[in-house]
């Protein structure tokens, strides 16, 4: 009996974000762009097909600064601009192999959980600096646990810089004035279960 090698399948992630007030276009645009940056940084640092070092410059933040194959780009299957805001994204098959999907989902779930924590901590403004530090440490721990070995294999001298940049990307996504992640779901074949 010959075992058939399974081809990787694209992963679908449904993100539901709560809105504050009438959604301003720049906040929507920033939210989507920050999501793309986070995906791209994870892809560039985890995939064997890319060399992160060539993408760790200032140009990374420009639209054309990340040369990613079309098949590896984050795709949009559905956007619903009602209340709440919903986006269904598809992560390319190659990216799902390197653990990008799992790591991205865990980061988005962490952002969702911060919403609840943020409401409580808003009452304790003097703890904001400590709160940001704790969030950075949570992210650092998540990244080290989920992709640290892969990064050490590929970029032993740049692991800290890659993790620091990823944390900055996540924090920027979490600081959107109007859109806060409320729910994250992984979907089979892009369909709701």
CORVENUR-V474306 format. One record per pair of residues at least 6 apart in sequence whose C-alpha atoms are under 6 Angstrom apart, sorted by the first residue. I is the first residue (numbers start at 0). J is the second residue. If there is no record, write none. Layout:
I_J + I_J
This chain:
7_92 + 8_92 + 9_90 + 9_91 + 9_92 + 10_89 + 10_90 + 11_88 + 11_89 + 11_185 + 11_186 + 11_189 + 12_87 + 12_88 + 12_184 + 12_185 + 12_186 + 13_86 + 13_87 + 13_183 + 13_184 + 14_85 + 14_86 + 14_182 + 14_183 + 15_84 + 15_85 + 15_180 + 15_181 + 15_182 + 16_83 + 16_84 + 16_178 + 16_179 + 16_180 + 16_181 + 17_83 + 17_178 + 17_179 + 17_181 + 18_177 + 18_178 + 19_177 + 33_172 + 37_168 + 43_49 + 43_51 + 44_51 + 46_97 + 58_64 + 59_65 + 70_91 + 71_91 + 73_89 + 73_90 + 74_88 + 74_89 + 75_88 + 76_87 + 76_88 + 77_86 + 77_87 + 78_85 + 78_86 + 79_85 + 111_180 + 111_181 + 150_158
